[in-house]
């Protein structure tokens, strides 16, 4: 796995990007990239994590951690039922 794109750095201000572990911090990385990521960053996210892993995150965390309209948008895109 590669490191987080430098363009996502503003959304991880409380972290040292060199210390982020893509497995251990997957929930935070998925959350912030789905919410704030641009097209290239979203593409990167889907190369790092599987579609089922991202869909599982949506099912478990999105209602509390992903604001609208992002929650609804990603549920439609990933075909995740509410």
Biopython code that builds the backbone (N, CA, C, O; Angstrom):
import numpy as np
from Bio.PDB.StructureBuilder import StructureBuilder

atoms = [
    (1, "UNK", "N", (0.842, -1.194, 0.000)),
    (1, "UNK", "CA", (0.000, 0.000, 0.000)),
    (1, "UNK", "C", (0.881, 1.249, 0.000)),
    (1, "UNK", "O", (1.928, 1.293, 0.646)),
    (2, "UNK", "N", (0.441, 2.238, -0.723)),
    (2, "UNK", "CA", (1.183, 3.495, -0.765)),
    (2, "UNK", "C", (0.681, 4.417, 0.330)),
    (2, "UNK", "O", (-0.287, 4.109, 1.025)),
    (3, "UNK", "N", (1.345, 5.542, 0.475)),
    (3, "UNK", "CA", (0.940, 6.496, 1.502)),
    (3, "UNK", "C", (-0.214, 7.368, 1.003)),
    (3, "UNK", "O", (-0.550, 7.373, -0.181)),
    (4, "UNK", "N", (-0.800, 8.092, 1.931)),
    (4, "UNK", "CA", (-1.916, 8.979, 1.610)),
    (4, "UNK", "C", (-1.438, 10.072, 0.653)),
    (4, "UNK", "O", (-0.352, 10.620, 0.839)),
    (5, "UNK", "N", (-2.231, 10.392, -0.363)),
    (5, "UNK", "CA", (-1.845, 11.483, -1.274)),
    (5, "UNK", "C", (-1.652, 12.789, -0.504)),
    (5, "UNK", "O", (-2.427, 13.110, 0.397)),
    (6, "UNK", "N", (-0.644, 13.512, -0.856)),
    (6, "UNK", "CA", (-0.346, 14.775, -0.180)),
    (6, "UNK", "C", (-1.514, 15.754, -0.293)),
    (6, "UNK", "O", (-1.673, 16.625, 0.562)),
    (7, "UNK", "N", (-2.316, 15.621, -1.319)),
    (7, "UNK", "CA", (-3.464, 16.514, -1.491)),
    (7, "UNK", "C", (-4.546, 16.279, -0.435)),
    (7, "UNK", "O", (-5.417, 17.128, -0.246)),
    (8, "UNK", "N", (-4.500, 15.132, 0.254)),
    (8, "UNK", "CA", (-5.451, 14.870, 1.347)),
    (8, "UNK", "C", (-4.934, 15.379, 2.697)),
    (8, "UNK", "O", (-5.667, 15.354, 3.686)),
    (9, "UNK", "N", (-3.700, 15.833, 2.746)),
    (9, "UNK", "CA", (-3.086, 16.271, 3.997)),
    (9, "UNK", "C", (-3.928, 17.273, 4.796)),
    (9, "UNK", "O", (-3.983, 17.154, 6.020)),
    (10, "UNK", "N", (-4.583, 18.247, 4.168)),
    (10, "UNK", "CA", (-5.373, 19.198, 4.956)),
    (10, "UNK", "C", (-6.487, 18.538, 5.780)),
    (10, "UNK", "O", (-6.969, 19.130, 6.745)),
    (11, "UNK", "N", (-6.892, 17.341, 5.415)),
    (11, "UNK", "CA", (-7.974, 16.664, 6.110)),
    (11, "UNK", "C", (-7.474, 15.719, 7.194)),
    (11, "UNK", "O", (-8.258, 15.008, 7.823)),
    (12, "UNK", "N", (-6.160, 15.718, 7.405)),
    (12, "UNK", "CA", (-5.527, 14.887, 8.431)),
    (12, "UNK", "C", (-4.558, 15.734, 9.257)),
    (12, "UNK", "O", (-3.457, 15.288, 9.580)),
    (13, "UNK", "N", (-4.968, 16.940, 9.591)),
    (13, "UNK", "CA", (-4.076, 17.881, 10.259)),
    (13, "UNK", "C", (-3.589, 17.401, 11.617)),
    (13, "UNK", "O", (-2.501, 17.779, 12.052)),
    (14, "UNK", "N", (-4.374, 16.580, 12.287)),
    (14, "UNK", "CA", (-3.969, 16.123, 13.615)),
    (14, "UNK", "C", (-3.033, 14.910, 13.563)),
    (14, "UNK", "O", (-2.615, 14.401, 14.602)),
    (15, "UNK", "N", (-2.709, 14.451, 12.352)),
    (15, "UNK", "CA", (-1.835, 13.301, 12.162)),
    (15, "UNK", "C", (-0.523, 13.709, 11.515)),
    (15, "UNK", "O", (-0.458, 14.678, 10.760)),
    (16, "UNK", "N", (0.505, 12.961, 11.821)),
    (16, "UNK", "CA", (1.755, 13.031, 11.067)),
    (16, "UNK", "C", (1.573, 12.053, 9.916)),
    (16, "UNK", "O", (1.525, 10.844, 10.141)),
    (17, "UNK", "N", (1.473, 12.546, 8.699)),
    (17, "UNK", "CA", (1.186, 11.684, 7.552)),
    (17, "UNK", "C", (2.183, 10.534, 7.416)),
    (17, "UNK", "O", (1.824, 9.453, 6.949)),
    (18, "UNK", "N", (3.419, 10.762, 7.817)),
    (18, "UNK", "CA", (4.424, 9.709, 7.724)),
    (18, "UNK", "C", (4.133, 8.566, 8.697)),
    (18, "UNK", "O", (4.627, 7.452, 8.520)),
    (19, "UNK", "N", (3.325, 8.852, 9.730)),
    (19, "UNK", "CA", (3.027, 7.845, 10.744)),
    (19, "UNK", "C", (1.689, 7.142, 10.548)),
    (19, "UNK", "O", (1.366, 6.212, 11.286)),
    (20, "UNK", "N", (0.908, 7.575, 9.563)),
    (20, "UNK", "CA", (-0.400, 6.950, 9.345)),
    (20, "UNK", "C", (-0.201, 5.561, 8.756)),
    (20, "UNK", "O", (0.520, 5.371, 7.777)),
    (21, "UNK", "N", (-0.854, 4.613, 9.375)),
    (21, "UNK", "CA", (-0.844, 3.238, 8.904)),
    (21, "UNK", "C", (-2.142, 3.001, 8.147)),
    (21, "UNK", "O", (-3.227, 3.157, 8.707)),
    (22, "UNK", "N", (-2.036, 2.627, 6.878)),
    (22, "UNK", "CA", (-3.226, 2.516, 6.042)),
    (22, "UNK", "C", (-4.182, 1.426, 6.508)),
    (22, "UNK", "O", (-5.377, 1.500, 6.221)),
    (23, "UNK", "N", (-3.693, 0.429, 7.212)),
    (23, "UNK", "CA", (-4.586, -0.598, 7.757)),
    (23, "UNK", "C", (-5.187, -0.161, 9.088)),
    (23, "UNK", "O", (-6.401, -0.232, 9.280)),
    (24, "UNK", "N", (-4.350, 0.283, 9.990)),
    (24, "UNK", "CA", (-4.806, 0.671, 11.330)),
    (24, "UNK", "C", (-5.729, 1.893, 11.291)),
    (24, "UNK", "O", (-6.652, 1.990, 12.100)),
    (25, "UNK", "N", (-5.499, 2.806, 10.380)),
    (25, "UNK", "CA", (-6.282, 4.032, 10.290)),
    (25, "UNK", "C", (-7.288, 4.001, 9.140)),
    (25, "UNK", "O", (-7.757, 5.050, 8.698)),
    (26, "UNK", "N", (-7.617, 2.812, 8.659)),
    (26, "UNK", "CA", (-8.495, 2.676, 7.488)),
    (26, "UNK", "C", (-9.827, 3.385, 7.674)),
    (26, "UNK", "O", (-10.308, 4.038, 6.748)),
    (27, "UNK", "N", (-10.435, 3.269, 8.858)),
    (27, "UNK", "CA", (-11.747, 3.898, 9.064)),
    (27, "UNK", "C", (-11.685, 5.411, 8.873)),
    (27, "UNK", "O", (-12.561, 5.996, 8.235)),
    (28, "UNK", "N", (-10.667, 6.032, 9.417)),
    (28, "UNK", "CA", (-10.523, 7.484, 9.282)),
    (28, "UNK", "C", (-10.196, 7.873, 7.851)),
    (28, "UNK", "O", (-10.722, 8.861, 7.338)),
    (29, "UNK", "N", (-9.341, 7.110, 7.209)),
    (29, "UNK", "CA", (-8.957, 7.401, 5.826)),
    (29, "UNK", "C", (-10.170, 7.283, 4.905)),
    (29, "UNK", "O", (-10.395, 8.149, 4.060)),
    (30, "UNK", "N", (-10.944, 6.221, 5.067)),
    (30, "UNK", "CA", (-12.141, 6.043, 4.246)),
    (30, "UNK", "C", (-13.119, 7.184, 4.488)),
    (30, "UNK", "O", (-13.638, 7.776, 3.542)),
    (31, "UNK", "N", (-13.367, 7.488, 5.743)),
    (31, "UNK", "CA", (-14.317, 8.562, 6.089)),
    (31, "UNK", "C", (-13.941, 9.887, 5.438)),
    (31, "UNK", "O", (-14.762, 10.514, 4.768)),
    (32, "UNK", "N", (-12.720, 10.300, 5.636)),
    (32, "UNK", "CA", (-12.319, 11.628, 5.164)),
    (32, "UNK", "C", (-12.181, 11.688, 3.649)),
    (32, "UNK", "O", (-12.443, 12.726, 3.043)),
    (33, "UNK", "N", (-11.776, 10.597, 3.042)),
    (33, "UNK", "CA", (-11.650, 10.602, 1.589)),
    (33, "UNK", "C", (-13.027, 10.601, 0.929)),
    (33, "UNK", "O", (-13.233, 11.304, -0.060)),
    (34, "UNK", "N", (-13.974, 9.824, 1.461)),
    (34, "UNK", "CA", (-15.324, 9.845, 0.902)),
    (34, "UNK", "C", (-15.974, 11.214, 1.067)),
    (34, "UNK", "O", (-16.744, 11.648, 0.210)),
    (35, "UNK", "N", (-15.668, 11.882, 2.151)),
    (35, "UNK", "CA", (-16.286, 13.180, 2.413)),
    (35, "UNK", "C", (-15.603, 14.327, 1.667)),
    (35, "UNK", "O", (-16.281, 15.212, 1.145)),
    (36, "UNK", "N", (-14.289, 14.320, 1.614)),
    (36, "UNK", "CA", (-13.562, 15.481, 1.095)),
    (36, "UNK", "C", (-12.780, 15.223, -0.192)),
    (36, "UNK", "O", (-12.299, 16.167, -0.818)),
    (37, "UNK", "N", (-12.647, 13.969, -0.590)),
    (37, "UNK", "CA", (-11.764, 13.638, -1.696)),
    (37, "UNK", "C", (-12.250, 14.112, -3.056)),
    (37, "UNK", "O", (-13.448, 14.161, -3.334)),
    (38, "UNK", "N", (-11.282, 14.460, -3.890)),
    (38, "UNK", "CA", (-11.601, 14.787, -5.279)),
    (38, "UNK", "C", (-11.543, 13.495, -6.106)),
    (38, "UNK", "O", (-11.327, 12.417, -5.553)),
    (39, "UNK", "N", (-11.726, 13.598, -7.379)),
    (39, "UNK", "CA", (-11.783, 12.406, -8.241)),
    (39, "UNK", "C", (-10.510, 11.556, -8.125)),
    (39, "UNK", "O", (-10.598, 10.335, -7.993)),
    (40, "UNK", "N", (-9.356, 12.174, -8.172)),
    (40, "UNK", "CA", (-8.089, 11.432, -8.095)),
    (40, "UNK", "C", (-7.929, 10.767, -6.725)),
    (40, "UNK", "O", (-7.455, 9.634, -6.634)),
    (41, "UNK", "N", (-8.320, 11.462, -5.674)),
    (41, "UNK", "CA", (-8.199, 10.910, -4.317)),
    (41, "UNK", "C", (-9.176, 9.754, -4.100)),
    (41, "UNK", "O", (-8.842, 8.776, -3.431)),
    (42, "UNK", "N", (-10.372, 9.863, -4.659)),
    (42, "UNK", "CA", (-11.345, 8.770, -4.578)),
    (42, "UNK", "C", (-10.806, 7.556, -5.335)),
    (42, "UNK", "O", (-10.917, 6.424, -4.864)),
    (43, "UNK", "N", (-10.227, 7.798, -6.501)),
    (43, "UNK", "CA", (-9.619, 6.696, -7.257)),
    (43, "UNK", "C", (-8.534, 6.023, -6.415)),
    (43, "UNK", "O", (-8.477, 4.796, -6.342)),
    (44, "UNK", "N", (-7.688, 6.811, -5.790)),
    (44, "UNK", "CA", (-6.644, 6.264, -4.914)),
    (44, "UNK", "C", (-7.274, 5.411, -3.814)),
    (44, "UNK", "O", (-6.795, 4.312, -3.533)),
    (45, "UNK", "N", (-8.344, 5.909, -3.189)),
    (45, "UNK", "CA", (-9.006, 5.175, -2.103)),
    (45, "UNK", "C", (-9.423, 3.780, -2.570)),
    (45, "UNK", "O", (-9.214, 2.790, -1.868)),
    (46, "UNK", "N", (-10.015, 3.715, -3.765)),
    (46, "UNK", "CA", (-10.494, 2.431, -4.275)),
    (46, "UNK", "C", (-9.363, 1.523, -4.765)),
    (46, "UNK", "O", (-9.594, 0.340, -5.014)),
    (47, "UNK", "N", (-8.161, 2.050, -4.904)),
    (47, "UNK", "CA", (-7.018, 1.183, -5.193)),
    (47, "UNK", "C", (-6.397, 0.642, -3.913)),
    (47, "UNK", "O", (-5.685, -0.361, -3.936)),
    (48, "UNK", "N", (-6.671, 1.313, -2.797)),
    (48, "UNK", "CA", (-6.100, 0.897, -1.511)),
    (48, "UNK", "C", (-7.011, -0.057, -0.738)),
    (48, "UNK", "O", (-6.544, -0.956, -0.040)),
    (49, "UNK", "N", (-8.300, 0.156, -0.878)),
    (49, "UNK", "CA", (-9.289, -0.628, -0.131)),
    (49, "UNK", "C", (-10.289, -1.214, -1.115)),
    (49, "UNK", "O", (-10.627, -0.593, -2.122)),
    (50, "UNK", "N", (-10.751, -2.403, -0.813)),
    (50, "UNK", "CA", (-11.698, -3.063, -1.710)),
    (50, "UNK", "C", (-13.073, -2.405, -1.615)),
    (50, "UNK", "O", (-13.425, -1.792, -0.606)),
    (51, "UNK", "N", (-13.821, -2.547, -2.673)),
    (51, "UNK", "CA", (-15.202, -2.042, -2.684)),
    (51, "UNK", "C", (-16.010, -2.626, -1.523)),
    (51, "UNK", "O", (-16.728, -1.879, -0.857)),
    (52, "UNK", "N", (-15.918, -3.956, -1.251)),
    (52, "UNK", "CA", (-16.644, -4.500, -0.095)),
    (52, "UNK", "C", (-16.198, -3.897, 1.247)),
    (52, "UNK", "O", (-17.019, -3.715, 2.146)),
    (53, "UNK", "N", (-14.913, -3.590, 1.381)),
    (53, "UNK", "CA", (-14.434, -2.984, 2.627)),
    (53, "UNK", "C", (-15.008, -1.575, 2.795)),
    (53, "UNK", "O", (-15.399, -1.191, 3.898)),
    (54, "UNK", "N", (-15.058, -0.819, 1.725)),
    (54, "UNK", "CA", (-15.619, 0.533, 1.788)),
    (54, "UNK", "C", (-17.126, 0.455, 2.028)),
    (54, "UNK", "O", (-17.664, 1.244, 2.805)),
    (55, "UNK", "N", (-17.803, -0.464, 1.389)),
    (55, "UNK", "CA", (-19.246, -0.648, 1.602)),
    (55, "UNK", "C", (-19.522, -1.054, 3.052)),
    (55, "UNK", "O", (-20.493, -0.590, 3.650)),
    (56, "UNK", "N", (-18.681, -1.911, 3.614)),
    (56, "UNK", "CA", (-18.848, -2.317, 5.017)),
    (56, "UNK", "C", (-18.673, -1.112, 5.945)),
    (56, "UNK", "O", (-19.382, -0.982, 6.943)),
    (57, "UNK", "N", (-17.728, -0.236, 5.608)),
    (57, "UNK", "CA", (-17.553, 0.980, 6.406)),
    (57, "UNK", "C", (-18.827, 1.830, 6.351)),
    (57, "UNK", "O", (-19.274, 2.353, 7.371)),
    (58, "UNK", "N", (-19.400, 1.961, 5.164)),
    (58, "UNK", "CA", (-20.642, 2.734, 5.009)),
    (58, "UNK", "C", (-21.747, 2.166, 5.892)),
    (58, "UNK", "O", (-22.449, 2.912, 6.575)),
    (59, "UNK", "N", (-21.896, 0.867, 5.875)),
    (59, "UNK", "CA", (-22.941, 0.229, 6.665)),
    (59, "UNK", "C", (-22.736, 0.472, 8.157)),
    (59, "UNK", "O", (-23.685, 0.748, 8.891)),
    (60, "UNK", "N", (-21.502, 0.368, 8.584)),
    (60, "UNK", "CA", (-21.216, 0.468, 10.026)),
    (60, "UNK", "C", (-21.152, 1.903, 10.542)),
    (60, "UNK", "O", (-21.694, 2.199, 11.606)),
    (61, "UNK", "N", (-20.496, 2.797, 9.801)),
    (61, "UNK", "CA", (-20.182, 4.119, 10.336)),
    (61, "UNK", "C", (-20.858, 5.310, 9.670)),
    (61, "UNK", "O", (-21.024, 6.350, 10.309)),
    (62, "UNK", "N", (-21.245, 5.193, 8.430)),
    (62, "UNK", "CA", (-21.710, 6.360, 7.678)),
    (62, "UNK", "C", (-22.865, 7.115, 8.324)),
    (62, "UNK", "O", (-22.862, 8.345, 8.286)),
    (63, "UNK", "N", (-23.858, 6.440, 8.918)),
    (63, "UNK", "CA", (-24.965, 7.223, 9.488)),
    (63, "UNK", "C", (-24.519, 8.245, 10.543)),
    (63, "UNK", "O", (-25.131, 9.305, 10.678)),
    (64, "UNK", "N", (-23.472, 7.932, 11.277)),
    (64, "UNK", "CA", (-22.993, 8.853, 12.319)),
    (64, "UNK", "C", (-21.830, 9.731, 11.867)),
    (64, "UNK", "O", (-21.655, 10.838, 12.378)),
    (65, "UNK", "N", (-21.040, 9.249, 10.918)),
    (65, "UNK", "CA", (-19.786, 9.938, 10.609)),
    (65, "UNK", "C", (-19.716, 10.591, 9.242)),
    (65, "UNK", "O", (-18.796, 11.366, 8.981)),
    (66, "UNK", "N", (-20.657, 10.302, 8.371)),
    (66, "UNK", "CA", (-20.614, 10.882, 7.028)),
    (66, "UNK", "C", (-21.864, 11.730, 6.822)),
    (66, "UNK", "O", (-22.973, 11.198, 6.784)),
    (67, "UNK", "N", (-21.694, 13.040, 6.688)),
    (67, "UNK", "CA", (-22.858, 13.914, 6.570)),
    (67, "UNK", "C", (-23.570, 13.761, 5.223)),
    (67, "UNK", "O", (-23.015, 13.252, 4.249)),
    (68, "UNK", "N", (-24.790, 14.213, 5.215)),
    (68, "UNK", "CA", (-25.536, 14.285, 3.959)),
    (68, "UNK", "C", (-25.004, 15.472, 3.165)),
    (68, "UNK", "O", (-24.603, 16.470, 3.764)),
    (69, "UNK", "N", (-24.988, 15.399, 1.876)),
    (69, "UNK", "CA", (-25.509, 14.357, 0.996)),
    (69, "UNK", "C", (-24.509, 13.244, 0.720)),
    (69, "UNK", "O", (-24.811, 12.327, -0.044)),
    (70, "UNK", "N", (-23.311, 13.302, 1.330)),
    (70, "UNK", "CA", (-22.274, 12.301, 1.070)),
    (70, "UNK", "C", (-22.750, 10.885, 1.406)),
    (70, "UNK", "O", (-22.508, 9.945, 0.648)),
    (71, "UNK", "N", (-23.418, 10.745, 2.531)),
    (71, "UNK", "CA", (-23.908, 9.438, 2.962)),
    (71, "UNK", "C", (-24.807, 8.823, 1.882)),
    (71, "UNK", "O", (-24.584, 7.693, 1.447)),
    (72, "UNK", "N", (-25.805, 9.565, 1.466)),
    (72, "UNK", "CA", (-26.741, 9.057, 0.456)),
    (72, "UNK", "C", (-26.035, 8.804, -0.872)),
    (72, "UNK", "O", (-26.267, 7.775, -1.507)),
    (73, "UNK", "N", (-25.189, 9.717, -1.293)),
    (73, "UNK", "CA", (-24.466, 9.555, -2.556)),
    (73, "UNK", "C", (-23.684, 8.252, -2.580)),
    (73, "UNK", "O", (-23.813, 7.476, -3.526)),
    (74, "UNK", "N", (-22.873, 7.997, -1.553)),
    (74, "UNK", "CA", (-22.042, 6.795, -1.548)),
    (74, "UNK", "C", (-22.862, 5.526, -1.368)),
    (74, "UNK", "O", (-22.486, 4.473, -1.884)),
    (75, "UNK", "N", (-23.964, 5.603, -0.654)),
    (75, "UNK", "CA", (-24.839, 4.427, -0.545)),
    (75, "UNK", "C", (-25.425, 4.065, -1.915)),
    (75, "UNK", "O", (-25.549, 2.885, -2.244)),
    (76, "UNK", "N", (-25.778, 5.064, -2.701)),
    (76, "UNK", "CA", (-26.294, 4.804, -4.059)),
    (76, "UNK", "C", (-25.182, 4.233, -4.941)),
    (76, "UNK", "O", (-25.383, 3.227, -5.622)),
    (77, "UNK", "N", (-24.030, 4.862, -4.930)),
    (77, "UNK", "CA", (-22.909, 4.436, -5.776)),
    (77, "UNK", "C", (-22.487, 2.999, -5.449)),
    (77, "UNK", "O", (-22.251, 2.192, -6.349)),
    (78, "UNK", "N", (-22.397, 2.692, -4.158)),
    (78, "UNK", "CA", (-21.919, 1.366, -3.746)),
    (78, "UNK", "C", (-23.054, 0.361, -3.518)),
    (78, "UNK", "O", (-22.828, -0.774, -3.097)),
    (79, "UNK", "N", (-24.275, 0.810, -3.807)),
    (79, "UNK", "CA", (-25.453, -0.060, -3.676)),
    (79, "UNK", "C", (-25.564, -0.657, -2.273)),
    (79, "UNK", "O", (-25.753, -1.862, -2.100)),
    (80, "UNK", "N", (-25.441, 0.221, -1.283)),
    (80, "UNK", "CA", (-25.564, -0.169, 0.121)),
    (80, "UNK", "C", (-26.923, 0.285, 0.622)),
    (80, "UNK", "O", (-27.251, 1.468, 0.534)),
    (81, "UNK", "N", (-27.709, -0.626, 1.141)),
    (81, "UNK", "CA", (-29.013, -0.280, 1.688)),
    (81, "UNK", "C", (-28.864, 0.442, 3.015)),
    (81, "UNK", "O", (-27.952, 0.161, 3.793)),
    (82, "UNK", "N", (-29.762, 1.365, 3.260)),
    (82, "UNK", "CA", (-29.728, 2.142, 4.507)),
    (82, "UNK", "C", (-30.027, 1.277, 5.708)),
    (82, "UNK", "O", (-30.038, 1.770, 6.836)),
]
sb = StructureBuilder()
sb.init_structure("model")
sb.init_model(0)
sb.init_chain("A")
sb.init_seg("    ")
for serial, (resi, resn, name, xyz) in enumerate(atoms, 1):
    if name == "N":
        sb.init_residue(resn, " ", resi, " ")
    sb.init_atom(name, np.array(xyz, "f"), 0.0, 1.0, " ", f" {name:<3s}", serial, name[0])
structure = sb.get_structure()
